[in-house]
Amino acid sequence: MTDSIWTPLMLTMIAGLSTGIGSIIAVVKRKPGNMFFSVSLGFSAGIIIFVSLVELYGSARNSLAEIMNADTAYMITVLSFFAGISVIAVIDMLIPEPENPHEFKIADLRRTGHSQDFEKYASLNRMGLMMALAIGIHNFPEGFATFMAGTADTSIALSVTLAIALHNIPEGIAVAVPVYFATGSRKKAFFWSFVSGLAEPAGGLLGYMVFSGFESSMVIGITFAMVAGIMVYIAIDELLPSAEKYGMHHHTIIGFTAGMFLMAVSLMIFSVMN
């Protein structure tokens, strides 16, 4: 493996294994309040939507314009964007709701009884393991996106890594909470949450091996546009509705705006540095 591959692989691992951060949050003795989750999920959604529509979409169109006329590049970018939305929507429909990471109900689990009454929640173990599998499936295209971004542009790669890492934290919580309540084991909760994130570096490496022989501008352009669609769908379908459930509407808006502002500032800094 060449030196040029190690950086995107490392970024992909950081993004994927941030599910472990979510598991730590889920099993600590003093659990964060609803306001924390509302603001943080809104913050993550703001980062994801901004980087998708401002950076990824524009970069996709520019990459395609390098090898074709502007009108064709625009058409392929639009089609790829909605293809990404379609892919993640189909995956959502194929995964049953109880195991779907876009349908998790952390707040309800956190309010049920005491953590010592583990027998009562034994049936949740299967839910947690199935959720780990479902999140792993979701993480494959995200891993490919992060990896390809790392091989193309450092500023975009760092933005995508941050956005996906923040998005993966609540997914880690979604895996860890039912496993912890079912088994009483913090180690098992962390382990399965951690494992679900391994799909991202695996997806990155697999995608790279499959598409490395193709025209790079075409692959990067289509990939960035599709991932922009996937990330926008995730933000609208999962993060913003979940943020609303945890707190007041304005908590979500504050987090959302702060996320967009941080991403805008970071992209400007990356642009100046480059």
C-alpha positions in Angstrom: 0.0 0.0 0.0 1.5 3.3 -1.1 2.0 6.4 1.1 -0.8 8.1 -0.9 -3.3 5.5 0.3 -2.5 5.8 4.0 -3.9 9.3 4.5 -7.4 8.6 3.0 -7.5 5.3 4.8 -6.7 7.0 8.1 -9.4 9.6 7.5 -11.9 6.9 6.7 -11.1 5.1 9.9 -11.5 8.2 12.0 -14.9 8.8 10.4 -16.1 5.3 10.8 -14.8 4.5 14.3 -16.4 7.7 15.7 -19.3 5.3 16.4 -17.1 4.3 19.4 -17.5 7.9 20.8 -21.3 7.4 20.6 -21.0 4.1 22.6 -19.0 5.9 25.3 -21.6 8.6 25.6 -24.3 5.9 25.8 -22.9 3.9 28.7 -21.3 6.6 30.9 -22.9 6.8 34.3 -23.9 10.4 34.0 -26.0 10.6 30.8 -26.2 13.8 28.7 -29.5 15.6 28.7 -31.9 16.0 25.8 -30.7 19.5 25.1 -27.2 18.1 24.4 -28.5 15.7 21.9 -30.8 18.2 20.2 -28.0 20.8 19.7 -25.4 18.2 18.7 -27.6 16.4 16.2 -28.7 19.8 14.7 -25.0 20.8 14.6 -24.1 17.6 12.7 -27.0 18.2 10.2 -25.8 21.7 9.6 -22.3 20.5 8.8 -23.5 17.7 6.5 -25.9 19.9 4.5 -23.5 22.7 4.1 -20.6 20.5 3.0 -22.8 18.5 0.7 -24.5 21.4 -1.2 -21.7 23.9 -1.1 -18.6 21.8 -1.4 -19.3 18.3 -2.6 -21.9 19.2 -5.2 -19.7 22.0 -6.7 -16.6 19.8 -6.7 -18.5 17.0 -8.4 -19.6 19.3 -11.2 -16.1 20.8 -11.6 -14.5 17.4 -11.8 -16.9 16.2 -14.5 -16.5 19.5 -16.4 -12.8 18.6 -16.8 -13.6 15.8 -19.2 -16.9 16.8 -20.8 -18.9 19.9 -21.7 -20.5 22.0 -19.0 -24.1 21.0 -19.8 -23.4 17.3 -19.7 -21.4 17.7 -16.5 -24.3 19.5 -14.9 -26.8 16.8 -16.0 -24.7 14.0 -14.7 -24.1 15.8 -11.4 -27.9 16.3 -10.9 -28.6 12.7 -11.8 -25.8 11.4 -9.6 -27.1 13.5 -6.7 -30.6 12.1 -6.9 -29.2 8.6 -7.5 -27.4 8.9 -4.1 -30.7 9.9 -2.5 -32.4 6.9 -4.2 -29.8 4.5 -3.0 -30.0 5.4 0.7 -33.8 5.6 0.4 -34.0 2.1 -0.9 -31.7 0.8 1.8 -33.9 2.5 4.4 -37.0 0.8 2.9 -35.3 -2.7 2.9 -34.3 -2.5 6.5 -37.1 -3.2 9.0 -37.9 -0.2 11.2 -36.8 -1.7 14.6 -33.3 -2.3 13.2 -33.1 0.8 11.0 -30.6 3.3 12.3 -32.7 6.1 10.8 -35.6 5.1 13.0 -33.8 4.6 16.4 -35.5 5.9 19.5 -32.8 6.5 22.0 -34.8 8.7 24.3 -37.4 6.0 24.9 -34.8 3.5 25.8 -33.1 5.9 28.2 -36.3 6.5 30.1 -37.1 2.9 30.7 -36.3 1.7 34.2 -32.9 1.4 35.8 -29.7 0.1 34.2 -29.5 -2.8 36.7 -32.8 -4.4 35.6 -31.1 -6.1 32.6 -33.3 -9.1 32.4 -36.2 -6.9 31.5 -34.4 -5.7 28.4 -32.9 -9.0 27.2 -34.9 -8.8 23.9 -33.1 -5.6 23.0 -29.8 -7.5 22.4 -31.0 -8.7 19.0 -32.1 -5.2 18.1 -28.7 -3.8 19.0 -26.9 -6.4 16.9 -29.2 -6.0 13.9 -28.7 -2.2 14.2 -25.0 -2.7 14.1 -25.4 -4.7 10.9 -27.7 -2.1 9.4 -25.4 0.8 10.2 -22.5 -1.2 8.8 -24.4 -1.4 5.5 -25.1 2.3 5.6 -21.4 3.1 6.3 -20.1 1.4 3.1 -20.9 4.2 0.7 -19.9 6.8 3.3 -16.5 5.1 3.6 -16.0 5.1 -0.1 -16.8 8.8 -0.2 -14.4 9.7 2.5 -11.6 7.6 1.0 -12.1 9.0 -2.5 -12.2 12.5 -1.1 -8.9 11.8 0.7 -7.3 10.9 -2.6 -8.6 14.0 -4.4 -8.6 17.0 -2.2 -7.4 17.5 1.4 -9.8 20.3 2.3 -12.8 18.4 1.1 -11.6 15.2 2.7 -11.3 16.8 6.1 -14.7 18.4 5.7 -16.3 15.1 4.7 -14.5 13.3 7.6 -15.8 15.7 10.2 -19.3 15.6 8.8 -19.5 11.8 8.7 -17.8 11.4 12.1 -20.3 13.7 13.8 -23.1 11.8 12.0 -21.7 8.5 13.2 -21.8 9.4 16.9 -25.6 9.1 17.3 -25.4 5.9 15.2 -22.9 4.5 17.8 -25.4 5.4 20.5 -28.1 3.6 18.6 -26.1 0.4 18.7 -24.8 0.7 22.2 -27.9 1.6 24.1 -30.0 -1.6 23.4 -26.9 -3.9 23.8 -26.0 -2.2 27.1 -29.6 -2.4 28.5 -29.9 -6.1 27.3 -26.5 -7.4 28.6 -25.4 -4.9 31.3 -21.9 -5.0 29.7 -20.3 -1.7 28.7 -17.6 -3.7 26.9 -20.1 -5.5 24.7 -21.9 -2.2 24.0 -18.7 -0.5 23.0 -17.5 -3.6 20.9 -20.6 -3.8 18.7 -20.7 -0.1 18.2 -17.0 0.0 17.3 -17.5 -3.0 14.9 -20.3 -1.2 13.0 -17.9 1.6 12.2 -15.4 -0.8 10.6 -17.6 -0.9 7.5 -16.4 2.5 6.5 -12.6 1.8 6.0 -13.7 -1.6 4.4 -16.0 0.3 2.0 -13.3 2.8 1.2 -10.7 0.1 0.3 -13.2 -2.0 -1.6 -14.4 1.0 -3.6 -10.9 2.1 -4.3 -9.9 -1.3 -5.6 -12.9 -1.5 -7.9 -12.8 2.0 -9.3 -9.1 2.8 -9.2 -8.7 1.8 -12.9 -11.3 4.2 -14.1 -11.0 7.8 -15.2 -10.4 9.6 -11.9 -12.3 12.8 -12.7 -15.4 10.8 -13.7 -15.3 8.6 -10.6 -14.7 11.5 -8.2 -17.4 13.6 -9.8 -20.1 10.9 -9.7 -19.0 9.8 -6.3 -19.1 13.3 -4.8 -22.5 14.0 -6.3 -24.0 10.7 -5.0 -22.5 11.2 -1.6 -23.9 14.7 -1.4 -27.3 13.2 -2.0 -26.8 10.5 0.5 -25.7 12.9 3.2 -28.5 15.4 2.6 -31.0 12.5 2.8 -29.5 11.4 6.1 -29.6 14.9 7.6 -33.2 15.4 6.6 -34.5 11.9 7.3 -32.5 11.1 10.5 -30.6 13.9 12.2 -33.1 16.8 12.1 -36.2 14.8 13.1 -34.2 13.1 15.9 -32.9 16.5 17.1 -36.5 17.8 17.3 -37.5 14.8 19.5 -34.8 15.6 22.1 -35.4 19.2 22.7 -37.0 22.5 21.8 -37.2 23.5 18.1 -34.8 26.4 18.7 -32.1 24.1 20.2 -32.0 22.3 16.8 -31.9 25.5 14.8 -29.0 26.9 17.0 -27.0 23.7 16.5 -27.8 23.6 12.8 -26.7 27.2 12.2 -23.6 26.7 14.3 -22.7 23.6 12.2 -23.1 25.5 9.0 -21.1 28.4 10.3 -18.2 26.2 11.5 -18.0 24.4 8.2 -18.1 27.7 6.2 -15.2 29.0 8.3 -13.2 25.8 8.1 -13.5 25.7 4.3 -12.4 29.3 4.1 -9.4 28.5 6.3 -8.5 25.4 4.1 -8.9 27.5 1.0 -6.4 30.2 2.3 -3.9 27.5 3.5 -4.0 25.9 0.1 
